[in-house]
Amino acid sequence: MIDRFAAVFYILGILIVGFGVLMLVPLTISWVTGDGAHTAYDEAVLLTVAAGALLAVSTRRRKGEMRVRESFLLVALIWSLLPAFGALPLYLHIPGLSWTDAYFEAVSGLTATGATVLSGLDALPLSINFWRHFMHWIGGLGVVVLAVAILPLLGFGGRSMLKAETPGPMKDSKMTPRITETAKGLWVVYLILTVACTLGLHFAGMEPWDALMHAFSIMGLGGFSTKDASLGHFNSLEIEMVVVFFALLAGINYSTHFLVLSKRSLRPYRFDIEAHYFLGVLALSILALSVYLSPTEIYDDFPTTLRYVAFHSVSLATSLGFATTDYAQWPLFAQFWILFLGSFVACSGSAGGGIKMMRAVVLYKQVSRELMRAMHPRAVHNVRFGTTVIPDQVLHSILGFMFIYVVTIVSLTLLLMATHLDLVTAFSAVVACLNNTGPGLNLVGPSTTYAVLNDFQTWVCTWAMLLGRLEIFTLLVILMPAFWRP
């Protein structure tokens, strides 16, 4: 078994070492600012680097070829084990934090979910807050995509690995002839947008450190904040406008941003059909919810209603998860609407969660085709996305994914309800975690944290976050007995 998966363990060891090296960034911040958290990072860096180095050295001489099957295992191990090391600084420094909660926080960080069990964020050491947000930034576009850029240096190709992790149904498309160049190009775009977002937040009124950390959350579509009141702490329309603008950019396929940058033209946005649906659904939802909430007099006037509806619709639809007000005061219909948006609105190839807009549109067109077939059995109707005819193989894949997506939500919701959670809390927690949105409703709403859950409930939500980040199949594949057969 060890020999068969030696390549997996070797690469995993190298990545763990690299992850430990990344901890030197918050360690340096801790030393420079004297925030008192440096001893936690000293131990965490030592344990992480030592564990990774031991794993890499012990399998270096036995590493072999990386195939698709091994790639699935590597991806699953990366997203399962890196949070365990990412949790170390939190576990070692924050008094009373259990390992379950520390691991949950780290998974939420690396999967860019934004669900938190922590309170008193305003009083946390700067380096601890920085590490939470830095994990968002690392995980936002994908630890695996970053790894693909360095795999050729280790003697392994990255195409099968990227296929196992990349969001969206059209996984075989690529932007450049070499997968390494694709990964590097994505990170260049990601870095440029992060710098621009940081500057935008700073000029809108945030302090430099707050601007940087919130930019990490926004571009990763995470949701961690340095404040217990999230963005509501700042109560700034200018900051909210910057957040909405960059959240919309982060919710669009990064391939489109890459093409805009490489061609130095905005035309790729015009031809991105998925982005049109993305913006259209959001615009209609914002208008409809604003009209729906106006008679309730929750806010003083329509412009104020529009402000809060627009922010929270974009925030939850893109799976960012920031809040500026307690939308639990809205009618339950409106709460479920914006939670539902997070299930499908974000574009494939973005840092967002959910089933992705492309799948939703294709499913809608497939239903339309079946209705037409019922009326005209002999007619030939192709499902198109823009001008592209969707092959039946892709349609079957999407239908299979949707089935397991619904089964996962129902199963995990029933599991949480069996632990005596109410329906709204259980369902919204599963949906929010599976879609990597963050805040749910009721006991896990925007004004509370997931600390209200017991350990078993927390592990269920942790599993949901991992399933959502890897779009369910990647983790379920390695649980099949056939996977482990020679």
Residue, then its C-alpha position, 0 to 999 in steps of 0.5 A: m500500500i505504501d509503495r503504491f501511494a508513495a508518490v502521494f505521500y511524497i508530494l503531500g510531505i513537500l506541501i506540508v513543509g511548504f505550508g509550515v514555511l507559510m507560517l513564518v509570515p504570521l510568526t514574523i508579524s508576531w515578533v515584530t508587533g510583540d502580540g504575544a503569540h510567537t511561542a504558538y507559531d514556534e511550536a506550530v512551525l516546528l511540528t509542521v515542517a518536521a512532520g512534512a519532512l519526515l513524510a517526504v524523506s521516508t517516501r522519496r526513494r519509492k515515489g512513482e507515477m502520479r495517475v488520476r486515482e492517486s491524484f484524488l487521494l492526494v487532493a483529499l489528503i491535502w484538504s483533510l490534513l493541512p487544516a490539522f496543521g493550520a489549527l495548531p497556532l489557534y489551538l496552542h494560543i487561544p485559551g479553552l479552544s478545543w481541538t474540534d473547534a480549532y480544526f473546524e476553524a482551520v477547515s473553515g479558513l482553508t475551504a474559504t467558508g468563513a463559519t467561525v466558532l470564535s468570539g472576541l475577534d477584536a481582541l485577538p492578537l494581530s498574527i492570529n487574526f492574520w493567520r485565519h485570513f491568510m488561510h482564506w487567501i491560500g485556500g480561496l483559489g485552491v492549495v492544489v492549484l498553487a501546488v500544480a505550479i511547483l509539481p513539475l519541479l518535483g518530477f510530476g505532471g499536474r493535469s490530473m491533479l487539477k482535474a480532481e480539484t478544479p470547480g465546475p463541470m467543464k474541467d478539461s478546458k485550459m487557458t494555456p498549453r501548459i498546466t503550470e502556466t495556467a496555474k501561475g497565470l491564475w495566481v497572478v490575477y489573484l494577486i493583482l485583484t487582492v492588491a487592488c482590493t486592499l487599496g480600495l478598502h484602505f482608501a474607503g476608510m479601513e486601517p491598513w491591516d484590516a484592509l489587507m485581512h479583509a481583502f484576503s477574505i473577499m478575494g478568497l470568498g471566505g468571510f472571516s473578519t477581524k471584528d465580531a460585528s463583521l463589516g457592520h463594525f465599520n458602518s461605511l457605505e464606501i467600504e460596502m461598495v468596495v466589498v460588493f465590487f470585488a466580491l462580484l469579481a471574485g465570483i466570476n470565473y478566474s479564467t475570464h479575468f486571466l483572458v482580460l489580463s493577457k489580451r488587455s481587453l474587456r471583451p472576454y467579459r462580454f463573451d462570458i455567458e455564465a457571468h451574464y447569468f450570474l449578474g442577471v440573477l443577482a440583479l433580479s434578486i436584489l430588486a425583488l427582495s428590496v421591493y418585498l422588504s420595503p413594506t415591512e419597515i425594517y429599514d427607514d426608506f427604500p434606498t436603505t433597504l436596497r443598500y442592505v439587500a444588495f450587500h447581503s445578496v451579493s455576500l451570500a450568493t458569492s459565498l463570501g458570507f460577510a454581514t453588515t446587519d442582522y438579516a435574521q430580522w428579515p422575514l424567513f422567506a427573504q432569509f432563505w432566498i439569500l441562503f438559496l442564492g449561495s447554492f448556485v449563483a457563483c460561476s465555475g472556476s471562481a472561489g465561490g461555493g455551491i453547484k455553480m451557475m453553469r450547472a444550474v443553467v444546464l440543468y434548467k435547459q435540460v428540464s426544458r428539453e425534456l418538456m419539449r420532448a414530451m410534446h414533440p418526441r421525434a424532435v431533436h433538441n440539443v442543450r446549449f450553453g451559449t453556442t456550445v452544445i453540451p455533450d450527453q456525458v457532461l449532462h449525465s455528470i451534472l445530473g449525478f452531481m445534483f443527485i448526490y448534492v441533494v442527498t448530502i443536504v438531506s442526509l446531513t440535515l437529518l443527522l443534525m436534527a437527530t441530535h435535537l437541533d431545530l430544522v431551520t438551524a440544522f438545514s441552514a448549517v448544512v447548506a451554509c457549510l456545504n456551499n462554503t457560505g459561512p453563516g446560516l440561520n437561527l442559532v448559526g445566523p449572522s449575529t452568532t457563531y457555530a460555538v453553539l454546536n456540540d462536538f458531534q454537530t461541529w464534526v458534521c459541519t466540518w465534513a460538510m465544508l470539506l465535501g463542498r470545497l471538493e464538490i463531494f465526488t472527490l472525497l466520496v471516490i476514495l471511500m469506495p472499496a474499488f478505489w483501494r483495489p490494485 
